[in-house]
Amino acid sequence: MDKNTHKLAIIVGSVRDGRFGPVVGSWVAEQAAAHGGFEVEVVDLAAFDIPLALPAASPKYAGDDYRRPAGMAALTSALEGADAFVVVTPEYNHSYPASLKAAIDWHFTQWTAKPVAFVSYGGAAGGRHAVLHLENVLTELHAVTIRDGLAFPNYFTAWQDGHPLDTAAVGYAKTLLDQLAWWAGALRSAREAAPYPA
């Protein structure tokens, strides 16, 4: 892989029946592929076994000895191998889904010193409350959150045939991806130069 190409994991955070997340995730993957700076993988949390009950020891301290369910191995591998993340999240009751919190909490070093951007969708707020909560959580895990995100208010009337009706969304996506690529390169170089002091 070229040093200017970064492994991007696009995480579809909702596992709810009838969810809209895969539509948004597919569109984000299209934008990332067109950008040219990423090797793209869509990571759909609905495809993995992610229990809510966690082991007694934190993954921060257990390290490689942390015991995860076998059904989570591919998820852990995708997070570990990624240079950057885009989290696609809905807003449930002014926050993000439990499925996403569980996936985050089962991991620690996989997020450390890596950039995370957000694409949210919902009602009038477009998922912004969910993103505010995610920024706090991922900062605690030593991830770097990207300022410019994408929010889709009233997504149920704002999309058609798998694409947002607002043509400006493509430009906003490019800004998000440009910033994400810059941070992915800077942080990968930093991780290669010296271990992050977590």
Buried (B, 14 or more C-beta within 10 A) or exposed (E): EEEEBBBBBBBBBBBEEEBBBBBBBBBBBBBBEEBEBBBBBBBBBBEBEBEEEEEEEEBBEEEEEBEBEEEBEEBBEBBEEBBBBBBBBBBBEEBBBEBBBBBBBBBBBBBBBBBBBBBBBBEEBBBBBBBBBBBEBBEEBBBBBBEBBBBBBEBEEBBEEEBBEEEEBBEBBBBBBBBBBBBBBEBBEEBEEEEEEE
